[in-house]
Amino acid sequence: MPSTKTKRLPLLYFFTCGTALLSPALTIAGAGDGATNYGLGPMNAGTALAFSPFASNSWSVYYNPAAMAGSPEGELSAIVQYGDQELRAKSLGGAAPLARENDVLSDTSSELLLIGFKSRIAGISSIDKPIYFGLNVGVDEYSSNLLPYQANTNQEGQFLRYESQPLYLAFGGAISNILRGVDVGASARLTLEAKANLETVSDLGGNTDSEKLSLEASPSLSPALGINIRSGEIFCGTSQCMPFGMDKLEFALFWRGESSYEVSVDANVVVPGVIPEPGLSLALSTIDTYQPEVLGAAFLLPVGQFELTAGIEQHRWSALGREFASDTVRDQANLAFDDITIPRIGISYQWSESMKLFAGAALEESPLKSTRSQDVNYLDTDKKVFGLGASYRIASAPVINMPLEVAFAYQYQMLDEADFELTSINAPTDPAPYETVRADGEINVFSSSLSLKF
């Protein structure tokens, strides 16, 4: 008589995974990624993103695609970036405070490897204007973690942002001088919607047979638009007609659509003698690495060897409350978010023909309006961001005989203190808070790049 082969399916585990999402965990999960938390590359990280609307490199694809047209030079760039995070929650006591070893919730790191490309292209359009194309690709943990997803409840508290960044892909183009002194650009960032389905018969030990498992991921695109305006060219042409060097003043307007990675899990398990047909159904739907809609404006003023920039951005986080209302991990938390406005300032100095120094700062309020979120227990605080860095250009690198630029930057983030009340259906005090904590933290980011110019 033939025997029935049974096996322990590690991916019951889409089922078990779904169950784990609903239980307390110690990992940090939430919304955010390296592009907006830190900045991609030394120029962006080292200026607290103040120069992101104007930097004419491959990373402008994400921030302001119109900036690609600011220079005819092409680029192939590689970035290695490391962020050291210490996120803390100090217990202020309560009716049933947890036993904590220390105040540190997370001391994990953010490790990114990114490759960017920008080039002028010709012959593909009848438009008699310079056209540029850019492409960014990035992976988390130096390629060892391509698609991390995290969404969980947490009794100790967890920070809303500073999680791992999933596989990152952005591409776009720009047209120079579509009108005199006006560059325009458009780009898109790729996000994924992953769906998993599992049907199986199992015993209580997890041994399964009659498995049916499917996993599919469909892409979606989040758009971005930008326009850069050089006032001197618009009003003066090639001459100088404005006082105080204002003919060199440049303005940027940019918009980025919201984006997120979505995951849904549908599982059905039959356990003979315990859970009969049609079985136990489990349906989960959650989002990860949410990025809000962004509207921004900035100006750049060259003064001798200096460049001064200042800008302001509105991040429309209020939409995340509606997204979480249909999120099966977080829907019970009744989370509310505010739109926030972020001011940024930056300065660069051309020290020599080869070396440039740059620095910047930003002030960012927390978008999290809720000080209490049932089971999820999100923490988030206002922060101050400071950065500095330098780039060095080799006019003709050995062997390749092309310009080569190396750059390094350091960024420091200081997370202000904020108090939160922790609640859980598993706490003896439910629905009242069982503990009050004071959240704060600090983050150190190191970014380096190597860019081939052509």
TORBAZA-669766 format. One record per residue (C-alpha): y, z, x; residue in one letter. Coordinates in steps of 0.05 Angstrom, whole numbers, plus 32768, in hexadecimal, padded with zeros to 4 digits. Layout:
N
Y / Z / X / A
...
//
This chain:
454
8000 / 8000 / 8000 / M
8042 / 7FED / 801E / P
806F / 8027 / 802D / S
80B7 / 802B / 8017 / T
80E6 / 802D / 8053 / K
811E / 805F / 804E / T
8155 / 806B / 807F / K
8191 / 8097 / 808A / R
81CD / 806A / 8080 / L
8207 / 807F / 80AD / P
8236 / 805E / 807D / L
8221 / 8088 / 8040 / L
8256 / 809B / 805C / Y
8282 / 806E / 8037 / F
826B / 809F / 8001 / F
826E / 80DB / 802F / T
82AE / 80C0 / 804D / C
82CC / 80BF / 8008 / G
82B7 / 8107 / 7FFD / T
82D5 / 811B / 8040 / A
8318 / 80FE / 802B / L
831B / 8132 / 7FF5 / L
830B / 816D / 8022 / S
8336 / 8193 / 8054 / P
8339 / 8174 / 8099 / A
835E / 8180 / 80DA / L
8376 / 813A / 80E8 / T
83BE / 8125 / 80DF / I
83C7 / 80EF / 80AB / A
8402 / 80D3 / 8085 / G
8432 / 809A / 808A / A
8453 / 807A / 80C6 / G
8443 / 8054 / 8106 / D
845D / 8049 / 814C / G
848D / 8011 / 813B / A
84BD / 803E / 8115 / T
84A8 / 8083 / 812E / N
84B4 / 8072 / 8178 / Y
84C7 / 8028 / 8180 / G
849E / 7FF0 / 819F / L
84AB / 7FE9 / 81E9 / G
84DC / 8009 / 821B / P
851C / 7FEB / 8200 / M
850E / 8004 / 81B9 / N
84EF / 8047 / 81CC / A
8524 / 8054 / 8202 / G
855E / 8048 / 81D3 / T
8541 / 806B / 8195 / A
853E / 8025 / 8175 / L
858A / 801C / 817B / A
8583 / 7FD8 / 819D / F
854A / 7FC0 / 8171 / S
8578 / 7F92 / 8146 / P
8590 / 7F6D / 8184 / F
855A / 7F6E / 81BA / A
8546 / 7F25 / 81C2 / S
84FE / 7F30 / 81D4 / N
84BA / 7F28 / 81B3 / S
84BF / 7F6C / 8190 / W
84FB / 7F56 / 8166 / S
84C6 / 7F35 / 813A / V
84BB / 7F79 / 811A / Y
8501 / 7F96 / 8119 / Y
8531 / 7F5B / 8110 / N
8513 / 7F15 / 8119 / P
8558 / 7EF5 / 811E / A
8561 / 7F17 / 8162 / A
852D / 7EE8 / 8180 / M
8562 / 7EB1 / 817F / A
8592 / 7EDB / 81AA / G
8574 / 7EBF / 81EA / S
8552 / 7E7C / 81F9 / P
8522 / 7E9F / 8229 / E
84D9 / 7EA4 / 8217 / G
84AF / 7EE2 / 8225 / E
8467 / 7EF9 / 822B / L
8467 / 7F45 / 822C / S
8434 / 7F7E / 822F / A
8444 / 7FC6 / 821D / I
841E / 8006 / 822A / V
843B / 8041 / 8204 / Q
8427 / 808A / 8200 / Y
8441 / 80BF / 81D1 / G
8430 / 8109 / 81DC / D
8438 / 812F / 819A / Q
843A / 817A / 818F / E
8442 / 8187 / 8145 / L
8445 / 81D0 / 8131 / R
8442 / 81FC / 80F3 / A
8452 / 8246 / 80FC / K
8437 / 8274 / 80C7 / S
846B / 829E / 80A3 / L
8436 / 82C3 / 807C / G
8423 / 82C0 / 8033 / G
83F2 / 82DA / 7FFF / A
83B5 / 82BF / 8024 / A
83CA / 82A1 / 8067 / P
8396 / 8279 / 808F / L
837A / 8292 / 80D1 / A
839B / 8266 / 8106 / R
838D / 8263 / 8150 / E
83D5 / 824F / 815F / N
8410 / 822A / 8142 / D
83FB / 81E5 / 8159 / V
83E2 / 81B8 / 8122 / L
83DB / 817A / 814D / S
83E2 / 816B / 8197 / D
83C4 / 8126 / 8193 / T
83E1 / 80E9 / 81B5 / S
83F7 / 80A4 / 819E / S
83DE / 806D / 81CC / E
83F3 / 8025 / 81C1 / L
83E4 / 7FE4 / 81E4 / L
840F / 7FA9 / 81CC / L
8418 / 7F60 / 81DF / I
8455 / 7F38 / 81CA / G
8466 / 7EEE / 81CF / F
84A7 / 7EC9 / 81C2 / K
84B6 / 7E80 / 81D0 / S
84E6 / 7E49 / 81BC / R
84C0 / 7E12 / 8197 / I
84D4 / 7DCA / 818D / A
84BB / 7D8D / 8168 / G
84A1 / 7DB0 / 812A / I
84E0 / 7DAA / 80FF / S
8517 / 7D79 / 80EF / S
8549 / 7DB2 / 80F5 / I
8577 / 7DA2 / 8130 / D
857B / 7DEB / 8145 / K
8555 / 7E16 / 8177 / P
8519 / 7E36 / 8156 / I
84F2 / 7E72 / 8171 / Y
84AE / 7E8E / 8162 / F
8495 / 7ED5 / 8170 / G
8453 / 7EF9 / 816B / L
843F / 7F43 / 8174 / N
83F9 / 7F60 / 8178 / V
83EA / 7FAA / 8183 / G
83B0 / 7FDA / 8181 / V
83AA / 8026 / 8180 / D
838B / 804F / 81B8 / E
838B / 8014 / 81E8 / Y
835B / 7FEC / 81BB / S
8327 / 8023 / 81B0 / S
833E / 802F / 8169 / N
834F / 7FEF / 8145 / L
8353 / 8004 / 80FC / L
835C / 804F / 80F3 / P
8363 / 8068 / 80AC / Y
8373 / 80B0 / 809B / Q
8383 / 80D1 / 8059 / A
836F / 8118 / 804A / N
8382 / 815A / 802C / T
838E / 8193 / 805D / N
8394 / 81DE / 8053 / Q
83B7 / 81EA / 8096 / E
83EE / 81B7 / 8088 / G
83F5 / 8171 / 80A5 / Q
8430 / 8148 / 80BB / F
8444 / 810C / 8091 / L
844F / 80DE / 80CC / R
8437 / 80D5 / 8115 / Y
83F2 / 80BC / 8106 / E
83CB / 8084 / 8129 / S
83E5 / 803D / 8121 / Q
83B3 / 800A / 8107 / P
83AA / 7FC5 / 8123 / L
83F1 / 7FA8 / 8125 / Y
8403 / 7F5E / 811C / L
8447 / 7F40 / 810F / A
8461 / 7EF9 / 8115 / F
84A0 / 7ED3 / 8104 / G
84D6 / 7EA2 / 8117 / G
8521 / 7E9B / 8120 / A
8554 / 7E63 / 811E / I
8590 / 7E65 / 814D / S
85D5 / 7E50 / 8135 / N
85C1 / 7E3C / 80F0 / I
860B / 7E42 / 80E6 / L
863A / 7E4A / 8122 / R
862F / 7E90 / 813D / G
85F9 / 7EA1 / 810A / V
85AE / 7EAB / 8119 / D
857A / 7EB8 / 80E3 / V
8532 / 7ECD / 80E6 / G
84F6 / 7EDF / 80BC / A
84B4 / 7F00 / 80CD / S
8477 / 7F22 / 80AE / A
844B / 7F5C / 80C0 / R
8401 / 7F59 / 80AE / L
83E2 / 7F93 / 8088 / T
839C / 7F9A / 806B / L
837D / 7FB0 / 802A / E
8335 / 7FC7 / 8037 / A
8302 / 7FCF / 8000 / K
82BD / 7FEE / 8008 / A
8285 / 7FF0 / 7FD5 / N
8244 / 8017 / 7FDB / L
8209 / 801C / 7FAC / E
81CC / 8043 / 7FC2 / T
8192 / 8070 / 7FAE / V
818F / 80AF / 7FD8 / S
816B / 80F2 / 7FDD / D
8190 / 8132 / 7FEA / L
8183 / 812B / 8035 / G
81AB / 80EB / 8038 / G
816F / 80BC / 8040 / N
817F / 807C / 801A / T
815E / 803D / 8001 / D
8172 / 8003 / 7FD5 / S
81B6 / 8001 / 7FF7 / E
81EC / 7FCF / 7FE7 / K
8229 / 7FD3 / 8013 / L
8266 / 7FA5 / 8016 / S
82A7 / 7FAA / 803B / L
82E1 / 7F79 / 8038 / E
8328 / 7F79 / 8050 / A
835F / 7F4C / 8034 / S
83A1 / 7F41 / 8059 / P
83E6 / 7F48 / 803D / S
842A / 7F3A / 805D / L
8467 / 7F66 / 805F / S
84A6 / 7F3B / 806B / P
84E4 / 7F48 / 8095 / A
8526 / 7F22 / 8097 / L
8561 / 7F25 / 80C7 / G
85A5 / 7F05 / 80D4 / I
85CF / 7F0D / 8114 / N
8618 / 7EF9 / 8114 / I
8643 / 7EEE / 8153 / R
868A / 7EF7 / 813B / S
86AA / 7ED5 / 8177 / G
8683 / 7E94 / 816D / E
8692 / 7E93 / 8122 / I
86DD / 7E9D / 8129 / F
86EC / 7E83 / 816F / C
86B6 / 7E51 / 8181 / G
86B0 / 7E4D / 81CC / T
86F6 / 7E6A / 81D9 / S
870D / 7EB3 / 81D9 / Q
873C / 7EC1 / 819F / C
8730 / 7F0A / 818D / M
8750 / 7F46 / 81AF / P
872D / 7F80 / 81D4 / F
86EF / 7F57 / 81E2 / G
86DD / 7F55 / 8199 / M
86C9 / 7F0C / 81A0 / D
8687 / 7F26 / 81BD / K
8679 / 7F53 / 8181 / L
8636 / 7F46 / 8160 / E
861C / 7F5E / 811C / F
85D5 / 7F63 / 8102 / A
85BA / 7F6B / 80BC / L
8570 / 7F74 / 80B1 / F
853D / 7F85 / 807C / W
84F3 / 7F98 / 807F / R
84C6 / 7F9D / 8043 / G
8499 / 7FD8 / 8037 / E
8452 / 7FD6 / 8050 / S
8412 / 7FFF / 8051 / S
83C9 / 7FFB / 8060 / Y
839E / 8006 / 8022 / E
8356 / 801D / 801E / V
832A / 8024 / 7FE1 / S
82E2 / 803D / 7FDE / V
82B3 / 8034 / 7FA3 / D
826F / 8056 / 7FA9 / A
8235 / 8060 / 7F7A / N
81FC / 808E / 7F8D / V
81BC / 809D / 7F67 / V
8193 / 80DA / 7F7B / V
8150 / 80D9 / 7F56 / P
8145 / 8119 / 7F2F / G
818C / 8130 / 7F3C / V
81BC / 80F7 / 7F2C / I
819B / 80C3 / 7EFF / P
81B2 / 807D / 7EEF / E
81E8 / 8065 / 7EEB / P
81F6 / 8095 / 7F25 / G
8232 / 80BA / 7F3F / L
826F / 808E / 7F47 / S
82A5 / 809E / 7F78 / L
82E5 / 8076 / 7F7B / A
831B / 8082 / 7FB0 / L
835B / 805D / 7FBE / S
838D / 8071 / 7FF4 / T
83C4 / 8054 / 801F / I
83D1 / 805F / 8069 / D
840A / 8052 / 809B / T
843E / 8045 / 8065 / Y
847F / 8026 / 807C / Q
84BA / 8028 / 804C / P
84EA / 7FF0 / 803B / E
8522 / 7FEF / 806F / V
856A / 7FD5 / 806A / L
8594 / 7FD7 / 80A8 / G
85D5 / 7FC2 / 80C8 / A
85EE / 7FC8 / 8110 / A
8622 / 7FAF / 8141 / F
861F / 7FA0 / 818B / L
865D / 7F9F / 81B8 / L
865A / 7F89 / 8201 / P
868F / 7FAB / 822C / V
868B / 7F93 / 8274 / G
8646 / 7FA7 / 828F / Q
863B / 7FD4 / 8253 / F
861F / 7FC5 / 820E / E
862D / 7FF5 / 81D6 / L
8607 / 7FF5 / 8194 / T
8607 / 801E / 8155 / A
85E1 / 8013 / 8114 / G
85CA / 8032 / 80D4 / I
8589 / 8029 / 80AE / E
8573 / 803D / 8068 / Q
8529 / 804C / 8061 / H
8514 / 804C / 8018 / R
84DD / 8081 / 8019 / W
84E6 / 8091 / 7FCF / S
84B4 / 805A / 7FBE / A
847C / 8081 / 7FE2 / L
847B / 80B4 / 7FA9 / G
8465 / 807E / 7F79 / R
8431 / 8065 / 7FAA / E
8413 / 80AA / 7FB2 / F
8410 / 80B4 / 7F67 / A
83D6 / 8082 / 7F65 / S
83B7 / 809A / 7FA6 / D
8377 / 80C0 / 7F96 / T
837E / 80EC / 7FD4 / V
83C6 / 8101 / 7FC7 / R
83D4 / 80F6 / 7F7D / D
83CF / 8140 / 7F6D / Q
8405 / 8152 / 7FA0 / A
8440 / 813A / 7F76 / N
8463 / 8123 / 7FB5 / L
84AD / 810E / 7FB3 / A
84D4 / 80E9 / 7FE8 / F
851E / 80DA / 7FF4 / D
853C / 809A / 8010 / D
8559 / 80AB / 8055 / I
8591 / 808E / 8080 / T
8587 / 808C / 80CB / I
85C3 / 8082 / 80FB / P
85B5 / 8067 / 8141 / R
85E0 / 805E / 817F / I
85CF / 803E / 81C2 / G
85EC / 8029 / 8204 / I
85D4 / 7FFC / 823C / S
85F1 / 7FF0 / 8282 / Y
85E4 / 7FB5 / 82AF / Q
85DE / 7FDC / 82F0 / W
85D1 / 7F9E / 8319 / S
85BB / 7F57 / 8310 / E
8574 / 7F70 / 830C / S
8577 / 7FB5 / 82EE / M
858D / 7FCD / 82A9 / K
8592 / 8015 / 8291 / L
8591 / 8028 / 8247 / F
8591 / 8065 / 821A / A
8598 / 8076 / 81D0 / G
8594 / 80AB / 819B / A
8585 / 80B1 / 8150 / A
8586 / 80E6 / 811A / L
8551 / 80E2 / 80E4 / E
854B / 810C / 80A6 / E
8507 / 811A / 8089 / S
84F6 / 80EF / 804C / P
84C7 / 8126 / 8030 / L
84EA / 8148 / 7FF6 / K
84AF / 8173 / 7FE2 / S
84A5 / 81B7 / 8004 / T
8463 / 81C1 / 7FE0 / R
842C / 818D / 7FD7 / S
83EC / 81A3 / 7FB5 / Q
83B0 / 819F / 7FE5 / D
83D0 / 8169 / 8010 / V
8403 / 8199 / 802F / N
8430 / 8167 / 8051 / Y
8463 / 817D / 8085 / L
849E / 8155 / 809E / D
84E0 / 8167 / 80BE / T
8523 / 814A / 80D3 / D
8523 / 8132 / 811B / K
8551 / 811F / 8154 / K
853C / 80E5 / 8181 / V
8555 / 80D8 / 81C8 / F
853F / 80A2 / 81F8 / G
854F / 8083 / 823C / L
8531 / 804D / 8267 / G
853A / 8015 / 8299 / A
8523 / 7FCE / 82A5 / S
851F / 7FA7 / 82E6 / Y
851C / 7F5C / 82E9 / R
84FC / 7F36 / 8323 / I
851D / 7EF1 / 8322 / A
84E1 / 7ECD / 833F / S
849F / 7EF4 / 8341 / A
846D / 7EE4 / 8378 / P
8436 / 7EB2 / 8368 / V
844D / 7EA4 / 8320 / I
8493 / 7E90 / 8337 / N
84B2 / 7EA6 / 82F4 / M
84E0 / 7EE0 / 82E1 / P
84BB / 7F21 / 82D7 / L
84D8 / 7F60 / 82B7 / E
84BC / 7FA6 / 82B9 / V
84D8 / 7FDD / 828D / A
84CD / 8027 / 8282 / F
84E8 / 8058 / 824F / A
84E2 / 80A0 / 8239 / Y
84F0 / 80BA / 81F3 / Q
84F5 / 8102 / 81DB / Y
84F1 / 8117 / 8192 / Q
8504 / 815C / 817B / M
84E9 / 816E / 8136 / L
8515 / 81A2 / 8113 / D
84F9 / 81DE / 80EF / E
84E9 / 81DB / 80A5 / A
84C2 / 820A / 8077 / D
8489 / 81F5 / 8049 / F
845B / 8218 / 8017 / E
8411 / 8208 / 801B / L
83E7 / 8204 / 7FDC / T
839E / 81F4 / 7FCE / S
836E / 81F5 / 7F93 / I
833D / 8219 / 7FC1 / N
836E / 8251 / 7FD1 / A
8366 / 8294 / 7FAD / P
83B0 / 8291 / 7F9B / T
83AD / 824D / 7F77 / D
83DB / 8233 / 7F5B / P
840B / 825F / 7F83 / A
8415 / 8251 / 7FCE / P
83E6 / 8276 / 7FFD / Y
8412 / 826F / 803C / E
8457 / 825A / 8053 / T
845E / 8236 / 8095 / V
8498 / 821F / 80C1 / R
848D / 81D9 / 80DC / A
84AC / 81BD / 811C / D
8497 / 8197 / 815A / G
84A8 / 816B / 8194 / E
8491 / 8126 / 81AB / I
8495 / 8105 / 81EF / N
848D / 80B9 / 81F2 / V
8483 / 8090 / 8231 / F
8488 / 8044 / 822C / S
847F / 800E / 8261 / S
847E / 7FC2 / 825E / S
8472 / 7F86 / 8289 / L
8493 / 7F45 / 8271 / S
848C / 7EFF / 828B / L
84CA / 7ED5 / 827C / K
84CA / 7E8A / 8275 / F
//
